[in-house]
Amino acid sequence: MSTSDNIKTTHARLEWRENGQPVSSQYNDIYFSTQSGVEETVHTFIKPNQLPERFTGLSTGECFTIAETGFGTGLSFLCAWQLFDDLAVNGARLHFISTEKHPLQRQDFQRALSLWPLLKKQTSELTGIYQPACQGQQHFVFAGGRVRLTLLIGEVQDTLPDLYGSVDAWFLDGFSPSKNPDMWSINLFEIMAQKSHEQTTFATFTAARMVRDGLTRSGFNVEKASGYGKKRDMLFGQFRHTTSLSSVRPEWQLPKATAVQQQHAVIIGGGLAGTSTARSLAQRGWQVTLLEQHPQLAAEASGNPQGIIYAKLSPHHTPLSRFILQGYLYSINLLNQLNDHQSPFWYQTGVIQFPTSEKELNRYQALAEQLPKDLLYMAGAEQIETLSGFSIHHEGLVFPEAGWVKPAEFCHSLSDHPAIKIKTGHNVSSLEKDDNEWILLNEQGKEIIRSEVVVVAAGTHCRKLSVLEHLPVKAIRGQITQLAQTDNSRRLSACLCSEGYIAPAAGNEHTLGATFDFNDSCQSVRSGDHQRNIAMLADRFPGVFSAFNENSSNPVITGGRTAFRCTTPDYLPLVGPVINRDAFLHTFAALQKNAKTLIDGKPEYLPGLYINTGHGSRGLVTAPLSGEVIASMICGDSNVVEYSLLEALNPTRFLIRDVIKGNVQVNGKSN
């Protein structure tokens, strides 16, 4: 991913011909054939990559990955999806990955794809997604998890190298080499080779000499065929030369997916992280047992009556900010898919963030300059009054697609899948390995269940398991306050966030909060913390505060709740496989003397054991995407986030840093 601070790109600028065909104003080139875009796609990409035969030959549980350069109108994706629906066995999956520098706006998608009524079913799902024009990976799930789409928004030379996983078929699309020479370079073909295996095929509409030579030099066998329509020639072929070399330093290398006899996983923890992981695995054909120590799901930090979906971003595009943005976009699309319109738990009211300092105001203004307005924008006091129903007298940062959710109902919706079995009242106190299986034991040492794959998503409770006690997670106490709705407070129509937050009423109560206390283990709801929350409201939003004083000198407190956020020192969650700590310290001890040492060895992981925790107060935007990350790892799929983010999320990162800094003993010694 590019390290440039400006992560805004622009939507495609289109001109429309009389026959309804879109033409790119940026590149002065067409998106598809004037004769028939569908027939062109079949001729140029589907048949040369032998997709009918390969889709038919897939087995249950297999995932076929297509990567495309140039998403354009999405026509190639829709054609591949339709063919996959027609030919692939139930239980097989399609992952379509595509790069795009200038994504189309929703109305342009709808107009361009309306030319193909045979694709109406797939088109309606694609055009319903929320996809702002900002760089990075954007991940979407369709058809109940049977089809996934990952868009790499930005320059192909920046986004494609960071793709983690292998590709089965390449669609070399995009505008022609003469119109878009920056894309068609030897670097592109070398990246393709790095992501390919011996059965990987490719096809492209162009037969340009530099494309043919570049593919050949990068290890592809290249053949020429007749092009579609007026196009004389096109190219197709197969990759033949594989390499085992890795550009990843040894200590950061991730394990391959564990070979299992049964596709069954146990998830420890029934909050957002656990239910998200369970759903992502169930959608990939796995049977999942979800263990929760309490009598019901979402009993701890995921159980607040209201939670705000918003993204606290940095204009410097840090790994944390990038992951939050990708998670925010994924969560919104997921919630839009899952929301029950008869009994809704997701309310897209918009969220307004207000700065608490001049420095924060400058950060908001920088974000508004960098990012598209359909993602966020700065609004003045008059506009904010229109959006929120109250006069605030401050400018703020508006997230128009954000809102609030009932977290517990979200968890129940995520776990509502025939492949997920929920078992409550089970407190896992230890893990033991027995050949290929993990045995989960309760406090009395009795076996609860066993499985080859286990995911720990239990917040700070993970540290009571000996194999995880080295992880630097900590608990931060938070208390929310519920206030009785009044006739005046009913006007609040958007979520307001500053040092704390207040949401529009759920039922007859507003949620207000939350305190943020380190080194505080009190589980009781305290009246003093209610007053702290109310004082925040009075200080930051006095107009809203006054709306609660209709018949009383003080707002009416109807309830409250205390929970503990699980977080990490760098505020990024722990998402990935669990390392064998002792083996790692032995293998990589030399890093303590010289951090640049390239060690001839690989990390040893505990087979089949993964963790998904440490989401802090951001779980609503990071936990669902983290579930997809974990499930991709377990299944051996191309991952849904870029490798640089997988490294930032890697649970081993703190151990690596401690070894390098000499903060941990290696071979009985420490510096």
ZIPEQUI-V134066 format. One record per helix or strand of 2 or more residues. SS is the DSSP state (h for helix, s for strand). FROM is the first residue (numbers start at 1). TO is the last residue. If there is no record, write none. Layout:
ss->SS from->FROM to->TO
ss->SS from->FROM to->TO
This chain:
ss->s from->14 to->16
ss->s from->22 to->24
ss->s from->29 to->30
ss->h from->37 to->46
ss->h from->51 to->56
ss->s from->63 to->69
ss->h from->75 to->87
ss->s from->93 to->100
ss->h from->106 to->113
ss->h from->117 to->126
ss->s from->136 to->142
ss->h from->143 to->145
ss->s from->147 to->153
ss->h from->156 to->162
ss->s from->167 to->172
ss->h from->186 to->194
ss->s from->196 to->204
ss->h from->209 to->217
ss->s from->220 to->226
ss->s from->233 to->239
ss->h from->250 to->252
ss->s from->264 to->268
ss->h from->272 to->282
ss->s from->287 to->292
ss->h from->301 to->303
ss->s from->307 to->309
ss->h from->319 to->338
ss->s from->346 to->347
ss->s from->351 to->353
ss->h from->358 to->370
ss->s from->377 to->379
ss->h from->381 to->388
ss->s from->396 to->399
ss->s from->403 to->405
ss->h from->407 to->415
ss->s from->420 to->424
ss->s from->430 to->434
ss->s from->437 to->441
ss->s from->447 to->451
ss->s from->453 to->456
ss->h from->459 to->464
ss->h from->466 to->468
ss->s from->473 to->484
ss->h from->489 to->491
ss->s from->495 to->497
ss->s from->501 to->502
ss->s from->509 to->513
ss->h from->527 to->540
ss->h from->542 to->546
ss->s from->557 to->568
ss->s from->574 to->579
ss->h from->581 to->587
ss->h from->589 to->592
ss->s from->605 to->613
ss->h from->616 to->635
ss->h from->643 to->649
ss->h from->653 to->661
